[in-house]
Amino acid sequence: MIVDTIHGFGQGLVAAGWWTGLVWPVVWTLIKIIIVVIPLMLAVAYLTLWERKAIGFTQIRIGPNRIGPLGLLQPIADALKLMTKEIILPTVANKGLFLLGPIMTIMPALAAWAVIPFGPDVALANINAGLLFVMAITSLEVYGVIIAGWASNSKYAFLGALRASAQMVSYEIAMGFCFVVVLMVTGSLNMSEIVNVQGKGMFANMGVGFLSWNWLPLLPIFVVYFISGLAETNRHPFDVVEGESEIVAGHMIEYSGMSFAMFFLAEYANMWLVSILTVVLFLGGWLPPFEFLSFIPGWIWLGLKTFCVVTMFLWVRSTFPRFRYDQIMRLGWKIFIPVTLVWLVVVGGWMQTPFNIWK
């Protein structure tokens, strides 16, 4: 394999213990991180363009089409604009925390990609507790939002941060239960194993693999997870955090330039993360939907499915109005958590009967 060849070449560059034992493992890890982060940043940039185009299509207009052919250079222009703008520090802000907020928001959004599998056993860190790692890292995100809102020393920012933190914590519980149900039927926290288990079963043997994926037996959990993902990433119809008509831009109102761009990047990186997690947990990851399509490489299937899920985020945004804040909380606490708990018990009971399909 090419990866092993490159690794072997790098290890043999210097025939010394300090190189093979200390320096090369660090360099090799950095190379792998760059290979994941650069395409991710490009995907984030072009998701902003695809969002504007997709919403344009739903409103029967073209969307950005001025910069570059078909508007393809628009994200690059936006990035350059934000990079060249001054980062304004409000005089009453807590300087250290004000600058720490955006970093604390984007860091978990990127760190969670360490355990995402892009193929069988192809991950930065193919650890056995992958699902737990994702759950733990993504829950850190809320701290960045709280810090940014508080350090800005602005009423709007603080209100936005309070709303965001309450909303994210509420929906994390429902998402956690969704993870638990998937863990129950899979019997493993390893992300690659979760996908491999979905490739087994009666339907998979008949050549219609998509019917043996988790979305079908765990349909309520799949729906709850997707909608909780919308709430977790503060997307429509749950974007009361930056409800323009009430509290302007929420927790990031005082930010400008690259510090504002980091919040923006974190939001879109999270959209990709939730989408690829949905695909890995419920939609068979890199597995083809039909056996006769298995000649297409797995990473293409993973990319196509993730693109379809992320496009659903945009479709929801262009279709539904914004929820009222109390409705959001009611949905999370009174509907989603009971539904996931009931389905947890149902699946647990199902697995004890002779009709268990996950043997």
C-alpha positions as MATLAB code, in Angstrom:
seq = 'MIVDTIHGFGQGLVAAGWWTGLVWPVVWTLIKIIIVVIPLMLAVAYLTLWERKAIGFTQIRIGPNRIGPLGLLQPIADALKLMTKEIILPTVANKGLFLLGPIMTIMPALAAWAVIPFGPDVALANINAGLLFVMAITSLEVYGVIIAGWASNSKYAFLGALRASAQMVSYEIAMGFCFVVVLMVTGSLNMSEIVNVQGKGMFANMGVGFLSWNWLPLLPIFVVYFISGLAETNRHPFDVVEGESEIVAGHMIEYSGMSFAMFFLAEYANMWLVSILTVVLFLGGWLPPFEFLSFIPGWIWLGLKTFCVVTMFLWVRSTFPRFRYDQIMRLGWKIFIPVTLVWLVVVGGWMQTPFNIWK';
ca = [
       0.000    0.000    0.000;
       1.214    3.542   -0.809;
       0.766    4.765    2.788;
       2.975    1.980    4.194;
       5.620    2.685    1.527;
       5.746    6.412    2.437;
       5.851    5.569    6.156;
       8.701    3.109    5.603;
      10.607    5.637    3.467;
      10.279    8.347    6.142;
      11.355    5.990    8.909;
      14.472    5.000    6.969;
      15.559    8.600    6.220;
      17.768    8.805    9.317;
      19.204    5.643   10.862;
      19.103    6.869   14.454;
      16.982    5.987   17.483;
      15.891    9.598   18.159;
      14.490    9.846   14.605;
      12.590    6.532   14.419;
      11.416    6.619   18.041;
      10.693   10.294   18.666;
      10.762   12.678   15.682;
       9.354   10.596   12.805;
       6.134    9.484   14.623;
       5.367   13.169   15.336;
       6.130   14.223   11.738;
       4.064   11.317   10.357;
       1.075   12.254   12.551;
       1.343   15.899   11.395;
       1.383   14.764    7.739;
      -1.781   12.683    8.323;
      -3.476   15.625   10.081;
      -2.669   17.946    7.150;
      -4.032   15.349    4.673;
      -7.364   15.395    6.572;
      -7.563   19.121    7.459;
      -6.803   20.637    4.019;
      -9.642   18.800    2.176;
     -11.907   19.529    5.175;
     -11.199   23.271    4.960;
     -11.879   23.185    1.203;
     -15.117   21.286    1.849;
     -16.113   23.897    4.463;
     -15.347   26.759    2.048;
     -17.314   25.227   -0.790;
     -20.201   24.251    1.493;
     -20.819   27.995    1.975;
     -21.029   28.376   -1.827;
     -23.236   25.292   -2.211;
     -25.529   26.635    0.532;
     -25.994   29.947   -1.263;
     -26.487   28.168   -4.597;
     -28.926   25.595   -3.185;
     -31.027   28.243   -1.413;
     -30.892   30.247   -4.651;
     -32.321   27.267   -6.567;
     -35.172   26.876   -4.064;
     -36.044   30.562   -4.561;
     -35.736   30.291   -8.371;
     -32.622   32.439   -8.671;
     -29.025   31.684   -9.593;
     -27.017   32.417   -6.450;
     -23.406   33.730   -6.511;
     -22.215   33.801  -10.146;
     -19.875   36.786  -10.448;
     -16.458   35.750   -9.103;
     -14.810   33.104  -11.277;
     -16.645   30.719  -13.629;
     -20.129   29.957  -12.225;
     -19.138   31.836   -9.047;
     -16.683   29.062   -8.070;
     -14.124   31.489   -6.608;
     -16.656   33.171   -4.275;
     -15.499   31.262   -1.110;
     -11.872   32.236   -1.859;
     -12.913   35.900   -2.164;
     -14.860   35.661    1.127;
     -11.867   34.081    2.875;
      -9.478   36.782    1.623;
     -11.909   39.500    2.679;
     -12.180   38.113    6.227;
      -8.405   37.535    6.499;
      -7.595   41.130    5.599;
     -10.105   42.690    8.006;
      -9.007   44.076   11.338;
      -9.804   42.086   14.495;
     -11.478   44.726   16.674;
     -11.195   44.193   20.428;
     -14.008   45.959   22.324;
     -12.584   48.170   25.091;
     -14.752   46.528   27.774;
     -14.073   42.941   26.615;
     -11.969   40.465   28.576;
      -9.114   40.311   26.048;
      -7.700   36.849   26.790;
     -11.041   35.055   26.902;
     -12.344   37.101   23.953;
      -9.570   35.657   21.770;
      -9.832   32.187   23.332;
     -13.554   31.824   22.450;
     -13.179   31.253   18.674;
     -10.233   28.865   19.241;
     -12.264   26.837   21.765;
     -15.104   26.629   19.227;
     -13.109   25.478   16.190;
     -10.729   23.143   18.037;
     -13.313   20.425   18.911;
     -14.864   20.740   15.421;
     -11.488   19.719   13.928;
     -10.288   17.335   16.676;
     -13.335   15.057   16.312;
     -12.200   14.149   12.770;
      -9.324   12.112   14.260;
     -11.525    9.011   14.622;
     -13.744    9.370   11.527;
     -13.128    6.379    9.210;
     -12.816    7.149    5.477;
     -12.622    3.456    4.568;
     -12.029    0.090    6.275;
      -9.555    0.953    9.077;
      -8.600    4.239    7.330;
      -8.682    6.838   10.119;
      -6.166    9.175   11.770;
      -6.621    7.207   14.994;
      -8.529    3.941   14.615;
      -9.226    3.634   18.345;
     -11.723    1.287   19.961;
     -13.460    4.088   21.877;
     -14.072    6.205   18.729;
     -17.741    6.902   19.446;
     -16.956    7.949   23.030;
     -14.170   10.230   21.755;
     -16.557   11.985   19.329;
     -19.153   12.441   22.076;
     -16.583   13.867   24.520;
     -14.841   16.197   22.058;
     -18.007   17.643   20.500;
     -19.437   18.449   23.931;
     -16.464   20.793   24.526;
     -17.789   23.082   21.824;
     -20.313   24.686   24.147;
     -17.474   26.134   26.285;
     -16.189   28.203   23.359;
     -19.646   29.681   22.838;
     -20.101   30.521   26.552;
     -16.609   32.069   26.786;
     -17.158   34.170   23.640;
     -20.546   35.414   24.844;
     -19.337   36.302   28.319;
     -15.994   37.859   27.323;
     -17.636   40.200   24.770;
     -19.296   42.070   27.659;
     -22.364   42.731   25.513;
     -25.983   41.966   26.408;
     -26.749   40.536   22.970;
     -23.681   38.287   22.973;
     -24.416   37.043   26.487;
     -28.059   36.278   25.660;
     -26.972   34.446   22.509;
     -24.418   32.419   24.465;
     -27.004   31.467   27.111;
     -29.420   30.316   24.432;
     -26.723   28.414   22.535;
     -25.359   26.618   25.581;
     -28.804   25.579   26.857;
     -29.810   24.354   23.403;
     -26.595   22.416   22.775;
     -26.634   20.736   26.192;
     -30.323   19.774   25.776;
     -29.874   18.101   22.404;
     -26.588   16.438   23.370;
     -28.567   14.184   25.714;
     -30.808   12.945   22.883;
     -27.761   12.482   20.619;
     -26.013   10.561   23.393;
     -28.940    8.141   23.638;
     -28.827    7.700   19.834;
     -25.138    6.745   20.177;
     -26.051    4.282   22.954;
     -28.672    2.530   20.771;
     -26.173    2.193   17.897;
     -23.572    0.906   20.373;
     -26.083   -1.676   21.645;
     -26.866   -3.147   18.223;
     -23.216   -3.017   17.093;
     -21.474   -4.182   20.236;
     -18.506   -1.898   19.545;
     -17.426    1.728   19.978;
     -14.999    1.406   17.042;
     -16.264    3.477   14.096;
     -14.961    1.058   11.426;
     -16.639   -1.863   13.198;
     -19.965    0.039   13.311;
     -19.869    0.257    9.494;
     -18.734   -3.368    9.042;
     -21.661   -4.657   11.138;
     -24.076   -2.836    8.784;
     -22.648   -4.880    5.882;
     -23.929   -8.150    7.391;
     -27.443   -9.568    7.522;
     -30.192  -11.109    5.429;
     -30.642   -8.179    3.037;
     -26.887   -7.707    2.594;
     -26.628  -11.377    1.558;
     -29.410  -10.793   -0.995;
     -27.412   -7.929   -2.573;
     -29.615   -5.038   -1.321;
     -27.221   -3.752    1.327;
     -29.027   -0.476    2.013;
     -31.874   -2.387    3.718;
     -29.455   -3.874    6.265;
     -28.065   -0.486    7.326;
     -29.072    0.907   10.732;
     -31.481    3.540    9.378;
     -34.268    1.006    8.830;
     -34.476   -0.895   12.161;
     -33.529    2.273   14.071;
     -35.663    4.705   12.030;
     -36.956    6.819   14.990;
     -33.387    7.075   16.313;
     -32.134    8.091   12.849;
     -34.740   10.886   12.616;
     -34.047   12.093   16.179;
     -30.292   12.074   15.501;
     -30.620   14.097   12.297;
     -32.889   16.735   13.862;
     -30.719   16.887   17.008;
     -27.758   17.428   14.656;
     -29.536   20.485   13.256;
     -30.063   21.822   16.789;
     -26.515   20.951   17.875;
     -24.979   22.905   14.977;
     -27.380   25.847   15.559;
     -28.815   25.530   12.058;
     -32.322   26.396   10.839;
     -34.945   25.971   12.223;
     -33.008   25.987   15.525;
     -30.873   29.076   14.904;
     -32.469   31.284   17.577;
     -28.904   31.782   18.859;
     -28.373   34.274   16.046;
     -32.004   35.216   15.539;
     -31.421   38.402   13.530;
     -34.847   39.816   14.398;
     -34.229   39.507   18.155;
     -30.573   39.409   19.192;
     -28.689   40.208   15.967;
     -25.735   37.774   15.571;
     -25.792   36.119   18.998;
     -22.542   35.200   20.723;
     -20.340   36.365   17.825;
     -21.759   39.875   17.445;
     -18.603   41.639   18.685;
     -16.245   39.583   16.502;
     -14.756   40.643   13.191;
     -12.133   39.493   10.713;
     -10.506   36.119   11.237;
     -11.943   35.602   14.744;
     -15.452   35.825   13.242;
     -14.346   33.523   10.394;
     -13.333   30.885   12.965;
     -16.893   30.694   14.327;
     -18.111   30.435   10.761;
     -15.610   27.663    9.932;
     -16.528   25.780   13.106;
     -20.248   25.856   12.219;
     -19.688   24.435    8.741;
     -17.046   21.919    9.909;
     -19.643   20.720   12.432;
     -22.222   20.354    9.669;
     -19.819   18.082    7.774;
     -19.017   16.216   11.000;
     -22.671   15.565   11.916;
     -23.364   14.523    8.303;
     -20.483   12.034    8.109;
     -21.409   10.682   11.564;
     -25.002   10.158   10.351;
     -23.623    8.256    7.357;
     -21.234    6.131    9.461;
     -23.781    5.292   12.181;
     -26.961    4.849   10.125;
     -26.290    4.866    6.374;
     -23.601    2.221    6.017;
     -20.524    4.468    5.752;
     -18.497    3.453    2.690;
     -20.678    0.403    1.863;
     -22.479    0.406   -1.530;
     -26.320    0.349   -1.475;
     -26.415   -2.570   -3.938;
     -23.916   -5.391   -4.382;
     -23.570   -4.790   -8.146;
     -22.260   -1.259   -7.419;
     -19.401   -2.518   -5.241;
     -16.848   -1.782   -8.007;
     -17.106    1.939   -7.078;
     -14.501    2.786   -4.375;
     -15.829    3.110   -0.819;
     -14.612    6.686   -0.256;
     -16.774    7.835   -3.192;
     -19.858    6.284   -1.564;
     -18.947    7.899    1.767;
     -18.531   11.294    0.057;
     -21.798   10.996   -1.910;
     -23.848   10.007    1.138;
     -22.291   12.763    3.269;
     -23.013   15.313    0.531;
     -26.668   14.180    0.397;
     -27.049   14.502    4.200;
     -25.398   17.942    4.287;
     -27.669   19.058    1.426;
     -30.649   18.062    3.600;
     -29.381   20.614    6.161;
     -29.648   23.282    3.450;
     -33.037   22.024    2.260;
     -34.378   22.294    5.835;
     -33.002   25.841    6.047;
     -34.729   26.975    2.866;
     -38.054   25.306    3.784;
     -38.895   25.834    7.451;
     -39.382   28.984    9.554;
     -37.489   29.518   12.795;
     -38.737   27.826   15.974;
     -39.659   29.815   19.048;
     -37.168   29.222   21.859;
     -39.604   27.496   24.226;
     -40.674   25.169   21.386;
     -37.046   24.161   20.848;
     -36.632   23.279   24.512;
     -39.939   21.405   24.587;
     -38.951   19.335   21.536;
     -35.598   18.403   23.088;
     -36.724   17.569   26.628;
     -40.337   16.392   26.266;
     -40.243   14.606   22.901;
     -36.760   13.531   21.803;
     -35.391   12.270   25.126;
     -38.527   10.149   25.876;
     -38.568    8.800   22.270;
     -34.904    7.750   22.459;
     -35.406    6.182   25.903;
     -38.450    4.207   24.718;
     -36.643    3.026   21.596;
     -33.637    2.068   23.724;
     -35.892   -0.248   25.752;
     -37.672   -1.536   22.591;
     -34.376   -2.415   20.877;
     -33.036   -3.966   24.095;
     -36.137   -6.166   24.328;
     -35.989   -6.978   20.599;
     -32.396   -8.190   20.982;
     -33.472  -10.699   23.663;
     -36.094  -12.364   21.416;
     -35.584  -15.044   18.712;
     -36.252  -12.275   16.129;
     -32.948  -10.528   16.907;
     -31.554   -9.329   13.534;
     -28.171   -8.199   14.917;
     -26.726  -11.602   15.844;
];
